[in-house]
Amino acid sequence: MTTVLKLGGSVVTDKSTPETVDDDSLDAAVAAVADSDPSRLVIVHGGGSFGHHNAEKHGVSDSQGTHDAEAVFEIHDAMRRLNDAVVTRLQDAGIAALPVQPLSLGARDAEAAFSLPLDSTATMLDEGFVPVLHGDVIAHAASGATVVSGDELVTTLARGLDADRVGLCSTVPGVLDADNEVIPEITAFEDVASVLGGSDATDVTGGMAAKVRALLELGAPAHVFGPDALPRFLAGEDAGTVIRD
């Protein structure tokens, strides 16, 4: 069984302080992964106070690019250093984690379609390793370089690796309704559109509406949950909000 797990930037970093790892939160997440004795697990982590801080500094987003190589390197290097911290913590906990750098593999075409060859990631899985990817900057035809988010990586990996389960762990306990209660299950976007907002503007900013739409199209059950539910997800149980078509 192949599992794709995203650890949000708010889980692995202190988003209030530039380039600061949240040691307690990251250690707790790593301990949960180690306790689960993972098999065929791929981890993606967000940028948090590393990637977002530097991307904003240079005015780079998923749609706004740059041809400034120094800016691209500064954004990527911040994410690489965060990735180093995550991989090192995982290895220290006995997990066979290895880094995968999207800048070296992925690209967008002139229509902004994202592609990511997965041969190396799939081979790592077959050989018992835990690939660890991260939000990054990538080459973008006619735009220089733009950002690819952890969420986009998750959906690409889930499809390309034919994942059986997908998990998105953040500081939010699930998809919330109008009363801030966790919605247990979502099987159609129309059922929650009034709560999430269905406008194009919401999707462009990467809000929860965009996440739900993308996860409904995966063909595998996806879970949106908070850190406390990570052990349950890794144990194969339902956690937070379950999204399935």
RARAKA-V628306 format. One record per backbone hydrogen bond with DSSP energy under -0.5 kcal/mol. CO is the residue of the C=O (numbers start at 0). NH is the residue of the N-H. E is the energy in kcal/mol with one decimal. If there is no record, write none. Layout:
BEGIN
((CO/NH/E) (CO/NH/E))
END
This chain:
BEGIN
((1/163/-2.7) (1/164/-1.5) (2/4/-0.5) (2/41/-2.7) (3/166/-2.6) (4/6/-0.5) (4/43/-2.8) (5/7/-0.7) (5/168/-3.0) (6/45/-2.2) (7/10/-1.7) (7/11/-1.5) (8/12/-1.8) (11/21/-1.5) (12/14/-0.9) (13/16/-1.6) (16/19/-0.8) (19/13/-2.8) (20/22/-1.3) (21/25/-2.8) (22/26/-2.7) (23/27/-2.1) (24/28/-2.1) (25/29/-2.7) (26/30/-2.4) (27/31/-1.9) (28/32/-2.1) (29/33/-2.8) (30/34/-2.6) (31/35/-1.1) (32/37/-0.7) (33/36/-1.3) (39/2/-2.5) (41/4/-3.0) (42/132/-2.8) (43/6/-2.9) (44/134/-1.6) (46/49/-2.3) (46/50/-1.4) (47/51/-1.2) (47/52/-0.5) (48/18/-2.0) (49/53/-1.5) (50/54/-2.8) (51/55/-2.4) (52/56/-1.6) (53/57/-1.4) (54/58/-0.5) (54/59/-2.6) (55/58/-0.9) (60/146/-2.2) (62/64/-0.6) (63/60/-2.4) (65/144/-1.1) (66/68/-0.9) (67/71/-2.4) (68/72/-2.6) (69/73/-2.2) (70/74/-2.2) (71/75/-2.6) (72/76/-3.3) (73/77/-1.7) (74/78/-1.8) (75/79/-2.8) (76/80/-2.3) (77/81/-1.9) (78/82/-2.8) (79/83/-2.7) (80/84/-1.8) (81/85/-2.3) (82/86/-3.1) (83/87/-2.6) (84/88/-2.1) (85/89/-2.2) (86/90/-2.8) (87/91/-2.6) (88/92/-1.2) (89/94/-2.4) (90/93/-2.0) (94/96/-2.4) (95/129/-2.9) (97/131/-2.5) (99/101/-0.7) (100/103/-1.1) (100/104/-0.5) (101/104/-1.2) (101/105/-3.3) (104/116/-0.5) (105/138/-0.6) (106/114/-2.5) (107/140/-2.6) (108/111/-2.4) (112/108/-1.8) (114/106/-1.8) (117/121/-2.9) (118/122/-2.2) (119/123/-2.4) (120/124/-2.1) (121/125/-2.3) (122/126/-1.8) (123/128/-2.8) (124/127/-1.8) (128/130/-0.6) (129/97/-2.1) (130/42/-2.7) (130/132/-0.5) (131/99/-2.1) (132/44/-1.9) (135/147/-3.0) (137/145/-2.1) (138/107/-2.2) (139/142/-2.5) (139/143/-1.1) (142/144/-1.2) (143/139/-2.6) (144/65/-1.4) (145/137/-2.8) (147/135/-2.0) (148/152/-1.9) (149/153/-2.3) (150/154/-2.0) (151/155/-2.0) (152/156/-3.0) (153/157/-2.7) (154/158/-2.0) (155/159/-2.6) (156/160/-2.6) (157/162/-2.4) (158/161/-0.9) (163/220/-0.6) (164/3/-2.2) (165/222/-2.2) (166/5/-3.1) (166/168/-0.5) (167/169/-0.6) (167/224/-2.3) (168/7/-3.1) (169/226/-0.6) (172/225/-0.5) (174/182/-3.2) (176/179/-2.1) (180/176/-2.7) (181/183/-0.6) (183/241/-2.5) (185/243/-2.3) (187/190/-1.2) (188/191/-1.7) (188/192/-1.1) (191/194/-0.9) (191/195/-2.6) (192/196/-2.7) (198/202/-1.5) (199/203/-2.6) (200/204/-1.6) (201/206/-2.1) (202/205/-1.6) (206/210/-1.6) (207/211/-2.7) (208/212/-2.3) (209/213/-2.3) (210/214/-2.7) (211/215/-2.2) (212/216/-0.8) (213/216/-0.7) (214/217/-1.3) (220/165/-1.8) (221/242/-3.7) (222/167/-3.1) (222/224/-0.5) (223/240/-2.5) (224/169/-2.3) (225/228/-1.6) (226/229/-1.4) (228/232/-2.3) (229/233/-2.5) (230/234/-1.3) (231/236/-2.5) (232/235/-1.8) (240/223/-2.3) (240/242/-0.5) (241/185/-2.6) (241/243/-0.6) (242/221/-2.4))
END
